[in-house]
Amino acid sequence: MAGPKSGAWDPRVKPEESPYDWRGDPVLTLPRRRATGNEPLVVDLFCGCGGLSIGFSAAGFRVALGIDIHVPSIRTFQLNHPSASTILGDIRRVPDDLIIRAIGDGQVAVVVAGVPCEGFSLQNRKRHEGDERNFLFWEFIRVIRLLRPSYVLLENVPGLRTSANGAFLRRIAMAIQESGYRVEHRVLNALDYGVPQSRPRVFFLGALPGLPITWPVPTHGPNSPDRRPYRTVGDAISDLPPLGPGEAKAEYAAEPANEYQALMRRLAHRLLNHEAPRHAPSTVDRIARTPPGSPLFSSYPQRIRLSLHDPSPTLVSGGIRPQYFFGHPTQPRGLTTRECCRIQSIPDHYEIVGGLVQERVQVGNAVPPLLAEAIAREIHAGLRGQRTAHRMPAETPAQLGLGI
């Protein structure tokens, strides 16, 4: 009989730590710009580069605080959310009084969290129920008990539902309920909300007693009221200038070809983050020989060359190594950070910093803003005591990016 597993994929071996994670004491940075207006406040835990915050800002909220351990993510968040405080550090080491100080005056309306999902992800070959990252949701519970917001929202991968035979799903729901909230959970696919990517995620939505819990109706696909077609990779990136491996461009070469491209470019004054990865000649040849929509490697069928005519599969962070995950559909290279942003619905004015690999990590980990905005609009309506009888048509989230 074979002995126990060993080596890189042994679940007993702790996951590789990113050298970009902050290991020191938590660092509070106060806003660079004074906020105006009386928008309801949002606190974003495990904020990453800010996908949830983009969506909530577009829906009429003001982001008061973002917390994350990943240094490049916090730098991106600070650059794009100058009216928000940030705390850089391991949330388990962030004391309650520092959170209160970071928020300042005002009652928090919503606490949101894209809790790290690696321990539940089916992409993780070391997936197991004892992964310590599976228990970070308790920090979310600690913060909602501290701040007592009207609504709470937690996001994770669908694999959470089956991990430990559903024990984590039940445990999270029970913990939110025991914190004083009615709670529902549902799997939503970003594809149904105008994002050119199939990205199912499980969401837990909790509300204080007396507040409604409503979920957004799809804006695209067969379950949408108007049955609008799903957006494709071509819809997302066809207006971006072509590049060779290692090449970069900072100017648009064409006008937007469709409403999605116009939406992404609405507040952009120049082209950001459009730099192609550098590849060895063998990699360029491999991508060039692979038909669009087909796997690049026989042993990794999920790593494909994208097709212009289909939505993208779920975009992933690619880990901490400088590997590309998807090939460009018409050019023999991997994707630029901006192309990844387009597939995630991160608008063009939103700059990602940290270098090509860490930029890809940030974008791949983000919650797509158009999906976040659809949920945020339901919460905003609940705060106003209103229910949306018929949700907005697909392009109503066209304010995406305003209010940041």
RODO-2510 file (C-alpha; in nm, 4 decimals, decimal comma):
residues 404
     n   res          X          Y          Z
     1     m     0,0000     0,0000     0,0000
     2     a     0,1310     0,3435    -0,0854
     3     g     0,2357     0,5677     0,1984
     4     p     0,0873     0,9066     0,2775
     5     k     0,1109     1,1827     0,0236
     6     s     0,4079     1,4111     0,0342
     7     g     0,5396     1,7008    -0,1639
     8     a     0,3899     2,0151    -0,3148
     9     w     0,0306     1,8897    -0,3270
    10     d     0,0215     1,7336     0,0196
    11     p    -0,2652     1,9039     0,2095
    12     r    -0,0551     1,8804     0,5262
    13     v     0,1983     2,1192     0,3726
    14     k     0,0995     2,4787     0,4465
    15     p     0,0133     2,6879     0,1376
    16     e     0,2952     2,8913    -0,0080
    17     e     0,2909     3,2413     0,1404
    18     s     0,3112     3,5432    -0,0814
    19     p     0,6136     3,7641    -0,0143
    20     y     0,3816     4,0539    -0,0927
    21     d     0,1703     3,9951     0,2197
    22     w     0,2362     4,2336     0,5087
    23     r     0,3793     4,0580     0,8146
    24     g     0,4232     4,3587     1,0415
    25     d     0,1814     4,5375     1,2709
    26     p    -0,1366     4,6721     1,1059
    27     v    -0,0850     5,0076     0,9346
    28     l    -0,3696     5,2607     0,9255
    29     t    -0,3730     5,5186     0,6458
    30     l    -0,6389     5,7892     0,6700
    31     p    -0,8144     5,9335     0,3613
    32     r    -0,6267     6,1689     0,1297
    33     r    -0,9477     6,3481     0,0398
    34     r    -1,2339     6,4673     0,2575
    35     a    -1,5605     6,2957     0,1670
    36     t    -1,8675     6,5033     0,0935
    37     g    -2,2324     6,4038     0,0866
    38     n    -2,4286     6,1704     0,3076
    39     e    -2,4110     5,8422     0,1184
    40     p    -2,4484     5,5263     0,3286
    41     l    -2,1113     5,3921     0,4424
    42     v    -1,9493     5,0627     0,3421
    43     v    -1,6603     4,8765     0,5064
    44     d    -1,4795     4,6347     0,2742
    45     l    -1,2933     4,3488     0,4488
    46     f    -1,0362     4,1473     0,2514
    47     c    -1,0879     4,4287     0,0018
    48     g    -0,8191     4,3287    -0,2479
    49     c    -0,7955     4,5795    -0,5293
    50     g    -1,1556     4,6879    -0,4633
    51     g    -1,4032     4,5041    -0,6885
    52     l    -1,6853     4,5126    -0,4331
    53     s    -1,6065     4,8756    -0,3510
    54     i    -1,6264     4,9807    -0,7163
    55     g    -1,9715     4,8275    -0,7452
    56     f    -2,1020     4,9714    -0,4194
    57     s    -1,9645     5,3168    -0,5039
    58     a    -2,1470     5,3058    -0,8367
    59     a    -2,4696     5,2142    -0,6569
    60     g    -2,4598     5,5228    -0,4351
    61     f    -2,2538     5,4152    -0,1341
    62     r    -1,9372     5,5692     0,0085
    63     v    -1,6528     5,3361     0,0967
    64     a    -1,5227     5,4253     0,4414
    65     l    -1,2580     5,1570     0,4936
    66     g    -1,0735     4,8781     0,3140
    67     i    -0,8666     4,6149     0,4959
    68     d    -0,6257     4,3684     0,3340
    69     i    -0,2929     4,1955     0,3968
    70     h    -0,1682     4,2178     0,0365
    71     v     0,0566     4,5228    -0,0118
    72     p    -0,0045     4,5789    -0,3878
    73     s    -0,3813     4,5455    -0,3350
    74     i    -0,3853     4,8120    -0,0658
    75     r    -0,1789     5,0438    -0,2857
    76     t    -0,4269     4,9957    -0,5700
    77     f    -0,7191     5,0514    -0,3333
    78     q    -0,5647     5,3704    -0,1909
    79     l    -0,4934     5,5101    -0,5361
    80     n    -0,8503     5,4621    -0,6554
    81     h    -1,0431     5,5321    -0,3321
    82     p    -0,8863     5,8531    -0,1965
    83     s    -1,1820     5,9200     0,0368
    84     a    -1,1469     5,5864     0,2177
    85     s    -0,9220     5,4801     0,5028
    86     t    -0,7180     5,1641     0,4648
    87     i    -0,5644     4,9181     0,7069
    88     l    -0,2769     4,7075     0,5780
    89     g    -0,2280     4,3891     0,7747
    90     d    -0,3561     4,0504     0,8841
    91     i    -0,7153     4,1146     0,9915
    92     r    -0,6690     3,8742     1,2799
    93     r    -0,4236     4,1246     1,4268
    94     v    -0,6342     4,4367     1,3633
    95     p    -0,7834     4,5510     1,6964
    96     d    -1,1381     4,6804     1,7273
    97     d    -1,0289     5,0298     1,8280
    98     l    -0,8193     5,0686     1,5116
    99     i    -1,1217     4,9808     1,2983
   100     i    -1,3345     5,2370     1,4833
   101     r    -1,0641     5,5014     1,4431
   102     a    -1,0332     5,4270     1,0711
   103     i    -1,4056     5,4749     1,0108
   104     g    -1,4449     5,7933     1,2128
   105     d    -1,7888     5,9446     1,2558
   106     g    -2,0946     5,7943     1,0957
   107     q    -2,2894     5,4709     1,1141
   108     v    -2,1758     5,1941     0,8803
   109     a    -2,4628     5,0735     0,6615
   110     v    -2,2996     4,7669     0,5048
   111     v    -2,0011     4,5442     0,5769
   112     v    -1,8873     4,3435     0,2750
   113     a    -1,6181     4,0785     0,2490
   114     g    -1,4684     3,8671    -0,0257
   115     v    -1,3244     3,6222     0,2243
   116     p    -1,0157     3,4420     0,0847
   117     c    -1,1426     3,1397    -0,1026
   118     e    -0,8351     2,9275    -0,1730
   119     g    -0,9295     2,6701     0,0884
   120     f    -1,2648     2,6073    -0,0810
   121     s    -1,1647     2,6514    -0,4455
   122     l    -1,1856     2,3536    -0,6792
   123     q    -0,8789     2,5005    -0,8524
   124     n    -0,6820     2,4297    -0,5341
   125     r    -0,5336     2,0809    -0,5534
   126     k    -0,4561     2,1023    -0,1803
   127     r    -0,8189     2,1752    -0,0961
   128     h    -0,9130     2,0350     0,2442
   129     e    -1,1444     2,1333     0,5265
   130     g    -0,8632     2,1990     0,7733
   131     d    -0,7099     2,4836     0,5665
   132     e    -0,6726     2,7734     0,8105
   133     r    -0,7972     3,0164     0,5466
   134     n    -1,1383     2,8503     0,5744
   135     f    -1,1852     3,0091     0,9155
   136     l    -1,1198     3,3732     0,8276
   137     f    -1,4965     3,4261     0,8069
   138     w    -1,4880     3,4551     1,1868
   139     e    -1,3124     3,7909     1,1412
   140     f    -1,6068     3,9010     0,9288
   141     i    -1,8367     3,7937     1,2135
   142     r    -1,6245     3,9852     1,4656
   143     v    -1,6465     4,3055     1,2614
   144     i    -2,0214     4,2890     1,1975
   145     r    -2,0795     4,2382     1,5697
   146     l    -1,8574     4,5380     1,6381
   147     l    -2,0130     4,7746     1,3817
   148     r    -2,3716     4,6457     1,3709
   149     p    -2,4402     4,7509     1,0091
   150     s    -2,7868     4,7306     0,8569
   151     y    -2,6720     4,4803     0,5924
   152     v    -2,3862     4,2316     0,5621
   153     l    -2,2570     4,0617     0,2484
   154     l    -2,0036     3,7793     0,2269
   155     e    -1,8758     3,6294    -0,1007
   156     n    -1,6931     3,3050    -0,1717
   157     v    -1,6520     3,0317    -0,4326
   158     p    -1,9312     2,7777    -0,4900
   159     g    -1,7022     2,5031    -0,3577
   160     l    -1,7861     2,6355    -0,0122
   161     r    -2,1240     2,4618    -0,0414
   162     t    -1,9732     2,1136    -0,0617
   163     s    -1,6672     2,1589     0,1593
   164     a    -1,6922     1,9341     0,4675
   165     n    -2,0307     1,8134     0,3345
   166     g    -2,1773     2,1619     0,3601
   167     a    -2,0629     2,2198     0,7182
   168     f    -1,8960     2,5517     0,6364
   169     l    -2,2040     2,6808     0,4549
   170     r    -2,4210     2,6001     0,7565
   171     r    -2,1662     2,7368     1,0007
   172     i    -2,1345     3,0714     0,8238
   173     a    -2,5111     3,1127     0,7898
   174     m    -2,5610     3,0243     1,1562
   175     a    -2,2891     3,2656     1,2707
   176     i    -2,4470     3,5531     1,0763
   177     q    -2,7889     3,4628     1,2141
   178     e    -2,6580     3,4448     1,5704
   179     s    -2,5137     3,7930     1,5205
   180     g    -2,8675     3,9277     1,4872
   181     y    -2,9338     3,9072     1,1125
   182     r    -3,1811     3,7296     0,8914
   183     v    -2,9641     3,5626     0,6296
   184     e    -3,0040     3,4028     0,2891
   185     h    -2,7400     3,2553     0,0609
   186     r    -2,7505     3,2184    -0,3134
   187     v    -2,5168     3,1395    -0,6021
   188     l    -2,5033     3,4210    -0,8571
   189     n    -2,3134     3,4071    -1,1849
   190     a    -2,1480     3,7289    -1,3006
   191     l    -2,2380     3,6317    -1,6575
   192     d    -2,6050     3,6986    -1,5764
   193     y    -2,5271     4,0611    -1,4833
   194     g    -2,3447     4,1807    -1,7932
   195     v    -1,9944     4,0571    -1,7084
   196     p    -1,8304     3,8816    -2,0078
   197     q    -1,7215     3,5902    -1,7899
   198     s    -1,8824     3,2831    -1,6381
   199     r    -1,8034     3,3333    -1,2704
   200     p    -2,0437     3,1698    -1,0243
   201     r    -2,0021     3,2778    -0,6628
   202     v    -2,1951     3,2096    -0,3452
   203     f    -2,3179     3,5148    -0,1539
   204     f    -2,4512     3,5386     0,2001
   205     l    -2,6774     3,8412     0,2418
   206     g    -2,7876     3,9361     0,5912
   207     a    -3,0241     4,2123     0,7060
   208     l    -3,1278     4,3438     1,0459
   209     p    -3,4865     4,2601     1,1434
   210     g    -3,7369     4,4748     0,9530
   211     l    -3,5161     4,5235     0,6452
   212     p    -3,5895     4,3322     0,3239
   213     i    -3,3566     4,0835     0,1583
   214     t    -3,3920     4,0990    -0,2191
   215     w    -3,1683     3,9567    -0,4891
   216     p    -3,1023     4,1181    -0,8276
   217     v    -3,2806     3,9847    -1,1331
   218     p    -3,0415     3,8872    -1,4171
   219     t    -2,9885     4,1493    -1,6856
   220     h    -2,8470     3,9059    -1,9442
   221     g    -2,9073     3,5513    -2,0544
   222     p    -3,2160     3,3298    -2,0815
   223     n    -3,3347     3,4130    -1,7289
   224     s    -3,3278     3,7897    -1,7829
   225     p    -3,6525     3,9767    -1,8536
   226     d    -3,5348     4,0885    -2,1991
   227     r    -3,3237     3,7770    -2,2694
   228     r    -3,0289     3,9868    -2,3730
   229     p    -2,7397     3,7747    -2,5006
   230     y    -2,4437     3,7102    -2,2768
   231     r    -2,1449     3,9338    -2,3360
   232     t    -1,8373     3,7781    -2,4950
   233     v    -1,4614     3,8229    -2,4842
   234     g    -1,4880     4,0079    -2,8153
   235     d    -1,7456     4,2441    -2,6664
   236     a    -1,4983     4,3123    -2,3859
   237     i    -1,1622     4,3657    -2,5530
   238     s    -1,1922     4,4106    -2,9317
   239     d    -1,1314     4,7875    -2,9121
   240     l    -0,7964     4,7550    -2,7300
   241     p    -0,4862     4,8024    -2,9461
   242     p    -0,2961     4,4882    -3,0531
   243     l     0,0330     4,4055    -2,8825
   244     g     0,3254     4,1731    -2,9288
   245     p     0,4708     3,9888    -2,6279
   246     g     0,6293     4,2378    -2,3890
   247     e     0,4842     4,5382    -2,5766
   248     a     0,2779     4,8135    -2,4098
   249     k     0,0497     5,0907    -2,5375
   250     a    -0,1076     5,3833    -2,3516
   251     e    -0,3471     5,5191    -2,6146
   252     y    -0,6668     5,3807    -2,7611
   253     a    -0,6467     5,3024    -3,1305
   254     a    -1,0198     5,2764    -3,2010
   255     e    -1,3536     5,4057    -3,0786
   256     p    -1,5697     5,1821    -2,8573
   257     a    -1,7404     4,9184    -3,0697
   258     n    -2,0336     4,8499    -2,8371
   259     e    -2,2112     4,9694    -2,5246
   260     y    -1,9958     4,7622    -2,2891
   261     q    -1,6729     4,9119    -2,4199
   262     a    -1,8230     5,2604    -2,3955
   263     l    -1,9207     5,1855    -2,0350
   264     m    -1,5714     5,0661    -1,9464
   265     r    -1,4101     5,3713    -2,1093
   266     r    -1,6553     5,6287    -1,9769
   267     l    -1,4232     5,8055    -1,7314
   268     a    -1,0889     5,7031    -1,8812
   269     h    -0,8588     5,9681    -2,0240
   270     r    -0,5812     5,7307    -2,1302
   271     l    -0,5234     5,3590    -2,1591
   272     l    -0,3833     5,2073    -1,8396
   273     n    -0,2303     4,8667    -1,7657
   274     h    -0,2170     4,7528    -2,1283
   275     e     0,1173     4,5698    -2,1277
   276     a     0,1566     4,2189    -2,2640
   277     p     0,3506     3,9497    -2,0777
   278     r     0,6936     3,8562    -2,2105
   279     h     0,7015     3,5031    -2,3452
   280     a     0,9618     3,2584    -2,4629
   281     p     0,9388     3,1789    -2,8364
   282     s     0,8038     2,8331    -2,7494
   283     t     0,5150     2,9901    -2,5583
   284     v     0,4345     3,2283    -2,8427
   285     d     0,4327     2,9314    -3,0802
   286     r     0,2094     2,7261    -2,8486
   287     i    -0,0525     3,0019    -2,8265
   288     a    -0,0363     3,0683    -3,2004
   289     r    -0,0957     2,6981    -3,2786
   290     t    -0,3877     2,6598    -3,0368
   291     p    -0,7334     2,7187    -3,1880
   292     p    -0,9433     2,9751    -2,9964
   293     g    -1,1545     2,8044    -2,7314
   294     s    -0,9151     2,5085    -2,7009
   295     p    -0,6815     2,4024    -2,4173
   296     l    -0,3226     2,5204    -2,4358
   297     f    -0,1973     2,2145    -2,2462
   298     s    -0,3384     1,8632    -2,2507
   299     s    -0,2712     1,8230    -1,8785
   300     y    -0,4377     2,1550    -1,7870
   301     p    -0,7656     2,1685    -1,9818
   302     q    -0,8829     2,4761    -1,7909
   303     r    -0,5984     2,6826    -1,9385
   304     i    -0,7331     2,7772    -2,2793
   305     r    -0,6905     3,0219    -2,5600
   306     l    -0,9977     3,2398    -2,5322
   307     s    -1,2540     3,2722    -2,8092
   308     l    -1,3809     3,6121    -2,9215
   309     h    -1,7295     3,4694    -2,9652
   310     d    -1,7803     3,3231    -2,6173
   311     p    -1,7708     3,4539    -2,2618
   312     s    -1,4493     3,3905    -2,0742
   313     p    -1,4304     3,1065    -1,8232
   314     t    -1,3652     3,2128    -1,4657
   315     l    -1,0601     3,4367    -1,4499
   316     v    -0,8199     3,3259    -1,1772
   317     s    -0,5309     3,4984    -1,0052
   318     g    -0,2684     3,2610    -1,1440
   319     g    -0,1047     3,2213    -0,8041
   320     i     0,2185     3,3960    -0,7126
   321     r     0,4254     3,2693    -1,0067
   322     p     0,4627     3,4643    -1,3334
   323     q     0,2500     3,2289    -1,5403
   324     y    -0,0256     3,3339    -1,7773
   325     f    -0,3540     3,1465    -1,7567
   326     f    -0,5511     3,2322    -2,0716
   327     g    -0,4205     3,3006    -2,4194
   328     h    -0,5406     3,5984    -2,6201
   329     p    -0,7954     3,4931    -2,8853
   330     t    -0,6246     3,6569    -3,1868
   331     q    -0,2729     3,7480    -3,0723
   332     p    -0,0046     3,4929    -2,9676
   333     r     0,0364     3,6038    -2,6053
   334     g    -0,1226     3,6064    -2,2641
   335     l    -0,3627     3,8773    -2,1534
   336     t    -0,2721     4,2245    -2,0361
   337     t    -0,3917     4,3491    -1,6999
   338     r    -0,6392     4,5769    -1,8790
   339     e    -0,7817     4,2872    -2,0786
   340     c    -0,8256     4,0970    -1,7526
   341     c    -0,9959     4,4043    -1,6059
   342     r    -1,2351     4,4197    -1,9012
   343     i    -1,3257     4,0534    -1,8497
   344     q    -1,3946     4,1360    -1,4824
   345     s    -1,5867     4,4606    -1,5627
   346     i    -1,3295     4,6777    -1,3828
   347     p    -1,3526     5,0161    -1,5616
   348     d    -1,0617     5,1568    -1,7592
   349     h    -1,0008     5,4569    -1,5337
   350     y    -0,9278     5,2205    -1,2430
   351     e    -0,5507     5,1734    -1,2297
   352     i    -0,3984     4,8513    -1,0956
   353     v    -0,0450     4,8813    -0,9531
   354     g     0,2173     4,6340    -0,8426
   355     g     0,3780     4,4885    -1,1560
   356     l     0,2319     4,2519    -1,4126
   357     v     0,2194     3,9380    -1,1964
   358     q     0,0752     4,1053    -0,8870
   359     e    -0,1677     4,3023    -1,1008
   360     r    -0,2969     3,9731    -1,2405
   361     v    -0,3293     3,8342    -0,8872
   362     q    -0,5384     4,1347    -0,7799
   363     v    -0,7698     4,1331    -1,0797
   364     g    -0,8217     3,7575    -1,0694
   365     n    -0,9227     3,7731    -0,7031
   366     a    -1,1711     4,0601    -0,7459
   367     v    -1,5487     4,0430    -0,7327
   368     p    -1,6721     4,1732    -1,0720
   369     p    -1,7990     4,5278    -1,0117
   370     l    -2,1106     4,4912    -1,2296
   371     l    -2,2218     4,1948    -1,0199
   372     a    -2,1368     4,3837    -0,7000
   373     e    -2,3324     4,6842    -0,8234
   374     a    -2,6419     4,4763    -0,8974
   375     i    -2,6422     4,3445    -0,5387
   376     a    -2,5613     4,6882    -0,3969
   377     r    -2,8603     4,8469    -0,5697
   378     e    -3,0911     4,5976    -0,3995
   379     i    -2,9349     4,6790    -0,0630
   380     h    -2,9614     5,0520    -0,1301
   381     a    -3,3305     5,0096    -0,2104
   382     g    -3,3744     4,8143     0,1131
   383     l    -3,2136     5,0949     0,3111
   384     r    -3,4603     5,3380     0,1541
   385     g    -3,7483     5,1098     0,2450
   386     q    -3,8190     5,0439    -0,1198
   387     r    -3,8308     4,7322    -0,3308
   388     t    -3,7432     4,7357    -0,6995
   389     a    -4,0434     4,5828    -0,8743
   390     h    -3,8615     4,5597    -1,2067
   391     r    -3,4858     4,6052    -1,2032
   392     m    -3,2995     4,8316    -1,4343
   393     p    -3,2208     4,7320    -1,7932
   394     a    -2,8740     4,6025    -1,8574
   395     e    -2,7060     4,9365    -1,9084
   396     t    -2,8469     5,1158    -1,6042
   397     p    -2,5310     5,0282    -1,4085
   398     a    -2,3664     5,2709    -1,6528
   399     q    -2,2782     5,4980    -1,3626
   400     l    -2,0110     5,2427    -1,2816
   401     g    -1,7075     5,4247    -1,1494
   402     l    -1,8858     5,7372    -1,0252
   403     g    -1,8647     5,8265    -0,6595
   404     i    -1,5207     5,6744    -0,6032
***
